[in-house]
Amino acid sequence: MIAHYLDHYADARADFLQKGKALGAKTWALPIAATGPEGLALSIDIAWLGPPKAKRALLHCSGLHGIEGVCGSAIQRALMEKLPELPPDTALILVHAMNPYGWAWRRRVNESNVDLNRNFLAPDRPYEGAPEGYAKMDALLNPPSPPSADLYYPRAAWSVLRHGFNAMKQAVVGGQYAFPKGLFFGGTQLEEGPAAYSAWVSDNLQDLERLVVLDIHTGLGPPAYDTLLVDVPARSPQEATLAKAFQHEVVPWDPDAGVAYAIEGAHMSLYERLLTARTDTVTQEFGTRKSLAVLKALREENRLHLHGRPALDHPAKVGMLETFAPTAKAWRREVLERGLRVANQALGLLKD
């Protein structure tokens, strides 16, 4: 199972397309103008397996946060290798590398330094503003210098003590639109990749009556443990239904409910705006390291990319891989097993 992990975007894309072709999948490539190392062409790739006019679908997404695509892609390509039995009138749609630039450059953000899970704002919400708490922590989060020792951990610990962990978490990671060189920047407009993908969704999924979206992420929570984040009210019948279907605790997007936090401009908000299908959205978040260590990895890579020379073998880039796709065999094996299990359970939701 470990062989399914391909750390480089180009290798994973080639394998994804080869497997899709072997299965007779209908495919789309949504290219972006930005390039990877050595001018590598980049695209979001989509494979549709099952009836072309299906009324039900599982939409499985990887790589919205760039480097996190290593794990999401491994799950998708393992699914293609041993394709599960699809319920009647049901399609499996695999969206590969939603942020190919971030993956190719070992970043979490795209070519504009935009966190794409903060970029899908509603049309009436302007791309402006930032939480007050974020502005206060800008100096800690975004030093305008290459990576260096600067007492990050003591300063971060002091901020936690001063503001409280949950308040600091929400202020920092919820999304901001005022610091374009900073972490968790949501952009100034809908980015090229999200715009192309939004158009694809609108053009190709309108006939669906039932949709389950499963989006794979890494970085939050205990190592290899997966948190299932759902956009339903806490203690609601919908929460109970999803928990039963996945035989696993599900967690609403609530900063006081565990590892979660409320997000502006989230990718999952797209489907309700564009489609009429009855939709459940599930974010499968695999833990890697403690929160302050994850934040440090993001901070150091951002400093390198903006103020240094972003070579892929730089410790800050290597640190991104180890933070968001740890190379430990046990971690990778457990994540792949859980990813496959939850994908199959998500297909089961489409039988109702």
C-alpha positions as CSV (number, residue, x, y, z in Angstrom):
1,M,0.0,0.0,0.0
2,I,2.9,2.3,0.6
3,A,3.7,2.2,-3.1
4,H,0.6,4.3,-3.8
5,Y,2.3,7.4,-2.3
6,L,4.1,9.4,-4.9
7,D,5.6,12.6,-3.4
8,H,6.0,14.5,-6.6
9,Y,3.0,16.0,-8.4
10,A,4.1,15.0,-11.9
11,D,4.6,11.4,-11.0
12,A,1.2,11.2,-9.2
13,R,-0.6,12.9,-12.1
14,A,0.9,10.6,-14.7
15,D,-0.2,7.5,-12.6
16,F,-3.7,9.0,-12.0
17,L,-4.2,9.6,-15.8
18,Q,-2.9,6.1,-16.7
19,K,-5.2,4.4,-14.2
20,G,-8.2,6.5,-15.4
21,K,-7.5,5.5,-19.0
22,A,-7.2,1.8,-18.1
23,L,-10.6,2.1,-16.4
24,G,-12.2,3.9,-19.4
25,A,-12.9,7.0,-17.3
26,K,-14.1,10.2,-18.8
27,T,-11.4,12.8,-18.0
28,W,-11.0,16.5,-18.0
29,A,-7.8,18.6,-17.5
30,L,-8.3,22.1,-16.2
31,P,-4.9,23.8,-16.9
32,I,-3.6,26.8,-15.0
33,A,-1.1,29.4,-16.3
34,A,1.4,29.0,-13.5
35,T,4.1,26.4,-13.9
36,G,6.0,24.1,-11.6
37,P,9.8,23.6,-11.3
38,E,11.6,23.7,-14.6
39,G,8.5,25.0,-16.4
40,L,6.3,21.9,-15.5
41,A,2.8,22.3,-16.9
42,L,0.1,22.1,-14.2
43,S,-3.6,21.2,-14.2
44,I,-6.5,20.0,-12.1
45,D,-7.4,16.6,-13.4
46,I,-10.9,15.0,-13.1
47,A,-11.9,11.4,-13.7
48,W,-15.5,10.3,-14.0
49,L,-16.1,6.6,-13.3
50,G,-19.6,5.1,-13.7
51,P,-22.7,6.1,-15.6
52,P,-22.2,9.4,-17.5
53,K,-25.7,10.5,-16.7
54,A,-25.7,9.3,-13.1
55,K,-28.2,11.0,-10.7
56,R,-25.9,10.3,-7.7
57,A,-22.2,10.8,-7.2
58,L,-19.4,10.7,-4.7
59,L,-17.0,13.6,-5.5
60,H,-13.6,12.8,-4.0
61,C,-11.2,15.7,-3.9
62,S,-7.4,15.9,-3.2
63,G,-4.8,18.5,-3.0
64,L,-6.8,21.7,-2.4
65,H,-3.9,22.6,0.0
66,G,-1.1,21.7,-2.4
67,I,1.4,19.4,-0.7
68,E,-1.5,17.7,1.1
69,G,-2.3,16.1,-2.2
70,V,0.3,13.5,-1.6
71,C,-2.1,11.7,0.7
72,G,-5.3,12.4,-1.1
73,S,-3.9,11.3,-4.4
74,A,-2.6,8.0,-2.9
75,I,-6.2,7.3,-1.7
76,Q,-7.7,8.1,-5.1
77,R,-5.2,6.0,-7.1
78,A,-5.7,3.1,-4.6
79,L,-9.5,3.4,-5.2
80,M,-8.9,3.2,-9.0
81,E,-6.7,0.2,-8.6
82,K,-9.4,-1.8,-6.8
83,L,-12.6,0.0,-7.8
84,P,-15.4,-0.5,-5.4
85,E,-18.8,-1.6,-6.6
86,L,-20.8,1.5,-7.3
87,P,-24.5,1.6,-6.2
88,P,-27.0,1.8,-9.1
89,D,-27.1,5.1,-11.0
90,T,-24.0,6.3,-9.1
91,A,-20.7,7.8,-10.3
92,L,-17.4,8.1,-8.6
93,I,-15.8,11.4,-9.6
94,L,-12.1,11.9,-8.6
95,V,-10.8,15.5,-8.6
96,H,-7.0,15.3,-8.5
97,A,-4.6,18.1,-7.3
98,M,-7.0,21.0,-6.9
99,N,-3.9,23.2,-6.2
100,P,-1.2,21.7,-8.5
101,Y,1.1,24.6,-8.1
102,G,1.2,24.2,-4.3
103,W,1.9,20.5,-4.6
104,A,4.6,20.9,-7.3
105,W,6.4,23.6,-5.2
106,R,5.8,21.9,-1.8
107,R,3.5,24.7,-0.7
108,R,0.1,24.7,0.9
109,V,-1.0,27.8,-1.1
110,N,-1.2,28.6,-4.8
111,E,0.8,30.8,-7.1
112,S,-0.7,34.0,-5.6
113,N,0.1,32.9,-2.0
114,V,-3.6,32.2,-1.6
115,D,-5.0,29.5,0.6
116,L,-7.7,28.1,-1.7
117,N,-9.9,26.9,1.1
118,R,-10.4,30.6,2.0
119,N,-10.9,31.7,-1.6
120,F,-14.5,30.5,-2.4
121,L,-16.3,33.5,-1.0
122,A,-19.9,34.1,-1.9
123,P,-20.5,36.7,-4.6
124,D,-21.8,39.3,-2.1
125,R,-18.8,38.9,0.2
126,P,-15.8,41.3,-0.7
127,Y,-12.3,40.0,-0.5
128,E,-11.2,42.3,2.3
129,G,-10.6,42.5,6.0
130,A,-8.9,40.4,8.6
131,P,-9.7,39.3,12.2
132,E,-8.4,41.7,14.8
133,G,-6.5,39.0,16.4
134,Y,-4.6,38.1,13.2
135,A,-3.4,41.7,12.8
136,K,-2.0,41.6,16.3
137,M,0.0,38.4,15.5
138,D,1.2,39.4,12.1
139,A,4.8,40.0,13.3
140,L,4.9,36.5,14.8
141,L,3.2,34.8,11.8
142,N,4.9,36.5,8.9
143,P,8.4,37.9,9.6
144,P,9.8,39.5,6.4
145,S,13.0,37.5,6.4
146,P,14.3,34.1,5.2
147,P,14.0,31.2,7.7
148,S,16.1,31.7,10.8
149,A,16.0,31.0,14.6
150,D,13.9,33.7,16.2
151,L,12.4,32.2,19.4
152,Y,9.2,31.1,17.6
153,Y,8.1,28.6,20.2
154,P,8.4,30.8,23.2
155,R,6.6,33.7,21.4
156,A,3.9,31.4,20.1
157,A,3.4,29.9,23.6
158,W,3.1,33.3,25.1
159,S,0.4,34.2,22.5
160,V,-1.5,31.1,23.5
161,L,-1.3,32.0,27.1
162,R,-2.3,35.5,26.5
163,H,-5.2,35.0,24.1
164,G,-6.3,31.4,24.7
165,F,-5.7,28.5,22.2
166,N,-9.2,28.4,20.6
167,A,-9.4,32.2,20.2
168,M,-5.9,32.3,18.7
169,K,-6.6,29.3,16.4
170,Q,-9.7,31.0,15.0
171,A,-8.1,34.4,14.5
172,V,-5.1,32.9,12.7
173,V,-6.5,30.2,10.5
174,G,-10.1,31.2,9.8
175,G,-9.1,33.3,6.8
176,Q,-7.8,36.8,6.2
177,Y,-7.9,39.2,3.2
178,A,-5.6,42.0,4.3
179,F,-2.1,40.5,4.4
180,P,-1.2,39.2,0.9
181,K,2.2,37.9,2.0
182,G,0.8,36.3,5.1
183,L,-0.4,32.8,6.1
184,F,-4.1,31.9,5.4
185,F,-4.5,34.7,2.9
186,G,-7.8,34.3,1.0
187,G,-6.9,36.4,-2.0
188,T,-8.4,39.5,-3.7
189,Q,-10.6,37.6,-6.2
190,L,-11.6,34.1,-7.1
191,E,-8.3,32.5,-8.3
192,E,-7.8,30.9,-11.7
193,G,-7.9,27.3,-10.5
194,P,-11.0,27.7,-8.3
195,A,-12.7,29.7,-11.1
196,A,-12.1,26.9,-13.7
197,Y,-13.2,24.2,-11.2
198,S,-16.4,26.2,-10.3
199,A,-17.3,26.4,-14.0
200,W,-16.7,22.7,-14.4
201,V,-19.0,21.9,-11.4
202,S,-21.7,24.2,-12.8
203,D,-21.4,22.7,-16.3
204,N,-21.2,19.0,-15.4
205,L,-23.1,18.3,-12.1
206,Q,-26.4,20.1,-12.6
207,D,-28.3,16.8,-13.3
208,L,-27.3,15.3,-10.0
209,E,-30.0,14.7,-7.4
210,R,-27.8,13.4,-4.6
211,L,-24.1,14.3,-3.9
212,V,-21.6,13.4,-1.3
213,V,-18.3,15.4,-1.3
214,L,-15.3,13.9,0.4
215,D,-12.3,16.3,0.6
216,I,-9.0,14.9,1.9
217,H,-6.7,17.1,4.1
218,T,-3.8,16.6,6.5
219,G,-2.2,18.5,9.4
220,L,-4.7,18.7,12.2
221,G,-5.2,16.3,15.0
222,P,-3.4,13.4,16.6
223,P,-1.0,11.5,14.2
224,A,-2.8,9.4,11.6
225,Y,-6.1,9.8,13.3
226,D,-8.8,11.1,11.0
227,T,-11.3,13.7,12.1
228,L,-14.5,13.9,9.9
229,L,-15.5,17.5,9.7
230,V,-19.1,18.1,8.6
231,D,-21.2,21.1,7.9
232,V,-24.2,20.3,10.0
233,P,-25.5,21.6,13.4
234,A,-24.0,20.0,16.5
235,R,-26.3,17.3,18.0
236,S,-28.6,17.4,15.0
237,P,-30.3,14.4,13.2
238,Q,-27.9,15.0,10.3
239,E,-24.9,14.7,12.6
240,A,-26.3,11.4,13.9
241,T,-27.0,10.1,10.4
242,L,-23.4,10.8,9.3
243,A,-21.9,9.4,12.4
244,K,-23.8,6.1,11.9
245,A,-22.9,5.9,8.2
246,F,-19.1,6.3,8.9
247,Q,-19.2,4.4,12.2
248,H,-17.0,7.2,13.5
249,E,-17.4,10.5,15.4
250,V,-18.1,13.5,13.1
251,V,-17.3,17.0,14.2
252,P,-19.1,20.2,13.1
253,W,-17.0,23.2,12.0
254,D,-16.8,24.8,15.4
255,P,-13.6,26.2,16.9
256,D,-14.8,25.0,20.4
257,A,-15.5,21.5,19.2
258,G,-12.0,20.1,18.9
259,V,-9.5,20.6,16.0
260,A,-12.0,22.4,13.8
261,Y,-12.4,26.1,13.2
262,A,-14.9,28.3,11.2
263,I,-13.7,29.1,7.7
264,E,-14.6,31.9,5.4
265,G,-14.5,31.1,1.7
266,A,-14.4,27.3,2.2
267,H,-14.3,25.1,-0.9
268,M,-17.3,23.1,0.5
269,S,-19.6,26.2,0.3
270,L,-19.4,26.0,-3.5
271,Y,-21.8,23.1,-4.1
272,E,-24.7,24.5,-2.2
273,R,-24.4,27.7,-4.2
274,L,-24.2,26.1,-7.6
275,L,-26.2,22.9,-7.4
276,T,-29.7,21.8,-6.3
277,A,-28.7,18.2,-5.4
278,R,-29.1,17.1,-1.8
279,T,-25.6,17.3,-0.6
280,D,-23.4,16.1,2.3
281,T,-19.9,17.5,2.6
282,V,-17.3,15.7,4.6
283,T,-13.7,16.8,5.1
284,Q,-11.4,14.0,6.2
285,E,-8.6,15.5,8.1
286,F,-5.6,13.4,9.1
287,G,-3.4,14.5,12.0
288,T,0.3,14.8,11.7
289,R,2.0,17.0,14.3
290,K,1.1,19.3,17.1
291,S,-0.6,22.5,16.1
292,L,2.3,24.9,16.8
293,A,4.7,22.6,14.9
294,V,2.4,22.7,11.9
295,L,2.2,26.5,12.1
296,K,6.0,26.7,12.3
297,A,6.4,24.6,9.1
298,L,4.0,26.9,7.3
299,R,5.7,30.0,8.6
300,E,9.2,28.8,7.6
301,E,8.2,27.7,4.1
302,N,6.4,31.0,3.5
303,R,9.5,32.9,4.6
304,L,11.6,30.9,2.3
305,H,9.3,31.3,-0.7
306,L,8.9,35.0,-0.3
307,H,12.3,36.1,1.0
308,G,14.7,33.3,0.1
309,R,15.5,30.9,-2.6
310,P,12.7,28.2,-2.7
311,A,14.7,25.1,-3.7
312,L,12.7,21.9,-3.2
313,D,15.6,20.4,-1.1
314,H,15.7,23.3,1.3
315,P,14.9,22.1,4.9
316,A,11.8,24.3,4.9
317,K,10.4,22.5,1.9
318,V,11.4,19.1,3.2
319,G,9.7,20.1,6.4
320,M,6.5,20.7,4.5
321,L,6.5,17.2,3.2
322,E,7.1,15.7,6.6
323,T,4.5,17.9,8.2
324,F,1.7,17.3,5.7
325,A,2.6,13.9,4.3
326,P,4.9,12.2,6.8
327,T,7.1,9.5,5.2
328,A,6.8,7.1,8.2
329,K,5.5,3.8,6.7
330,A,3.1,3.2,9.6
331,W,1.5,6.7,9.3
332,R,1.1,6.3,5.5
333,R,-0.3,2.8,5.8
334,E,-2.9,3.8,8.4
335,V,-4.0,6.9,6.5
336,L,-4.4,4.9,3.3
337,E,-6.5,2.2,5.0
338,R,-8.7,4.8,6.7
339,G,-9.0,6.8,3.5
340,L,-10.2,3.8,1.5
341,R,-12.7,2.8,4.3
342,V,-14.3,6.2,4.5
343,A,-14.6,6.5,0.7
344,N,-16.5,3.2,0.6
345,Q,-18.7,4.3,3.5
346,A,-19.4,7.6,1.6
347,L,-20.6,5.5,-1.3
348,G,-22.9,3.7,1.1
349,L,-24.5,7.1,1.9
350,L,-25.7,7.2,-1.7
351,K,-27.9,4.2,-1.3
352,D,-30.5,6.1,0.8
